[in-house]
Amino acid sequence: MRGRTVLVTGGTRGVGAGLARAFADAGAHVLTCARRPPEQPLEGIEFAPLDLRDPAAVRAFFGALPGLDVLVNNAGGTPYRRLLDADAERHAKVLELNLTAPLTASLAAYEHLRRSRGSIVMIGSVSGSRPSPGSAAYGAAKAGLAGLAASMAVEWAPHVRVNTLVVGMVRTEQAAAHYGGPDGLAAVARTVPLGRLAAPADVGAAAVFLASGAASYISGASLQVHGGGEWPGFLGALGRGPAGCPTSLEES
């Protein structure tokens, strides 16, 4: 990635910081943007404040860039919130951040990417391909993001490649608190066939691959980065989940 400029949205912590670090380690000039700066400066990575939900600000930001080779649409997220616990307007804000904002950024970046024959990497989620109770709007947004990327890949070919990383559970700074402490985190990790949650660096390595020349004929694809997926629920009901299945990691 030497000589290339990469922008990672929301690249200040967690998965985003892992993405930014992976591109920097691959030799790219890396920029990140978010509403708030990182708590600890990321060495060798530039930060600029930007609210991706403000289309005018996004267009001005990209218009001021001298050039761009790769856009990584990572910014997003959601609180745990059941559908009946909020009105439609509140859920729509999740859609805005996780679907509309990547569209806004991609449109604003298009001319740069067309000139450089660059690429876009969407950071999707397994929540977009299965039921997502407690984060239904987020799951819907991530499903839409994968569909958006596939259509972009067709409309913007051959000038811009567009792909999606379908990311599973990641061990970030907030993971233990999210899963109820270290014991809960370990229990959740055991449900992943590979026996652990992803590290941000795992997601970063996959993103670097999709943005690199090694993936020059890959566009419109969804690459699953989820450690093998999830154990089927019916096996758990039969006592054949990760701990009891004869082919589990613990007994192999």
N, C-alpha and C positions, 0 to 999 in steps of 0.2 A: 504493500500500500504506500510505498515511499513516493513522495511528490503529490499525493492526493489529499484533498481537503474533505473532511468528514464532519457532518453535524449530527450530534446525538441529542434529540429533544429529551428533556427530563433526565439529563445525564449526570446528576449530582450525587446520587446515592443508589444503593441496591443494584438492581439489574442495570440501570442506566449507567452507573459508575463503572460496572464491569464491562459494559459495551465500550464506553469511552476508553478505558484502560487497554482493552484488547486492540482497538484500532491504533492507539498511540504506540503500543508495543510492536505493532506491525509496521511502524514507520510513518503513519499518516499524521497530518496536521489536524488536530481534533478540536472542534468547538462544541460546547454544550450550551443549552439554554433552558431556563426554568424561571418560575416566578421568584424563587428565593435562591441565593447562592449556596454552595455546599458548606456544611459545617466545618469541614476541613478542606482547604484548597487541594485540588487534584494536580499533582505535579505534571507539568508539560501539557496541560489541557486548559484551553481558554474558556471562560464563562461569560455569558451575556444574559442580563435579565430580560425575560420575555414572557408575556401571558399569551399562550397559544390559543386562547379562546377569544382573543381580540383580533379579528381579521385584518383591520387596518394596520395594527402594530406588526403583525406577522408579515404583511406585504412590504412594509417599510424595512423591516429587519433583513429580509432576503434581498430586497432591492439594493441594500447597502453593501452586500457581500461582494467581494471582487470575483469570486468563483466558487463552485461547489462540485464535488465529484460523487459524494454519497450522502444521502439523507436517511437517517435511522429514526423512524417514528416510534419512539419508545414512551413518551410521556402519557400517563394514564393512571388508572386505578379506581378504586371504589371502596366505600365503607360497607360493612355487612348491613344489609337493609332488606327486609322482606317486602314484597310488593305492596301489601296492605298497610305497611308502616309509613308510607309517604305518598304524596300526591304525584300525579303524572309530571308536573313541572319539576319536581325534585329529581325524579328518575331521568328526566330529559337532560339534566345537567351532566349526568354520567355519560349519556350518549354523546353530548357535545364534546366532552373532554376526550373520549376514547374513539370516536368515529369522525365527528365533524372537524376537530382540530387536526388530525392527520391529513384529512382531505385539504384543508386550508393550507397547511404547510407544504404539501406536495404540489399543489397548484402554484404556490408562490415560488417554489424551487424549480419548477419545470424548465424555464429558459436556461438556467445555469446547467442543469443536468442534460438538457438536449445538446448544448454546446460541447460539454465534456464527454458525451455518450456515457453518462454515469448510471447510477442505480439507486433504487429506494428499497430499504428493508423495513417492512412493517413488523412490529413486535406484537404478535397475536397471543392467543391463550387457548388452552384446552377448554376453557369455559365457553368458547365460541362453538364448540363441536359436541357438547353434551349438555344436559340440564344443569343449570347453575342456580339452585335455590339460595336465596339470600343475596344474590348478586345478579339477578335476572337481566337488568338493564345492561350491566357490564358484559354478560355473556352475549346478549343480542348485539352490542356494539362490536365485540370482537368477531362475531360471525360476519357482521357487515363489513368489517375491516378486511377480512380475507376475500370476500366477494369483490370489494372495491379494488384490492390489489390485483386480482385476476383480470378485471376489466381494464385497469390502467395498463397492465402488461400488454394487452392487445392494442389498445388505442395509441399508446405511446411508443410501440415498437416501430422501427428497430433502434430508435435513438436512446430510449431509457428502459432499463430492465427493472422489473418490480417483483419482489418476492415477499413471502411472509414466513416468519418463524413462529410456530405454534408451540408456545412455552408452557411447560407444566409447573409444578411447585418448585420454588427457588429458595434457597437458604440465604436470606438477607439479614440485615441488622434487626429487622422487625419480626422475623419469622417465629422466634421462640414465644414472643408475646402474643402473636396472632394465633398460635396453636396451643396456648395454655401452659407455656413453660417448657423446660428441657425434656420432661417425660413425654409431654404431648408431641413435641417436635420429633422425638425418636420414634414414637408410635406411628406418626404420619409417615415418616421416612420408610418404615417397614412395609408400607402399602405399595411402595414403588418397586417394580420388578428389579431394577438395578440396585435396590437397597439403600438409596440415599436420595435426598433432594438435590437438585442442580445447584451448582455454585454459579454466581454471576459470570465467572470466567467461562463456563461451559456455553452459556448463551452468547457471550462475546466472540468466542472462537467460531461458532456457527455463523454469526453475522459477518465476520471478516471473510469467511469462505464465500458466502453468497455475494458479497460486494467485490470479490477479487476476480482476477482474470481466470482463475480455476473454474469459475462458474459462469463463464462468458456465454454459454448456450442455455443457461437456466433462467427462465423468466416465467412469471405466472404460477410459480410453484409454492407449495406450503411444506416446509420442512419441520417435522415434529421433533422437538427437543424436550422430551418428557420422561426419559429414563425407562421407556417401555410401556408407558401408559398406566393403567389402573387395573387392579384385580377385579374381576366381575363380582358384583354384589352377591349373586346367588351362590358362589363358591364359599364366601364368608358365612352365609347362612347354613351351609352344610359342614362348617368346620374345616373347610379346605382353603382358607385364605392364606396369606403370606407365611404365617407361623406354622400352619399345619399341613400345607400342601407338600406331598413327597418331592416335588421338584422345586421347593423353595430354596432361596439362597442359603439359608441356615443349614440345610441338609444335603446340599449338592457337594 
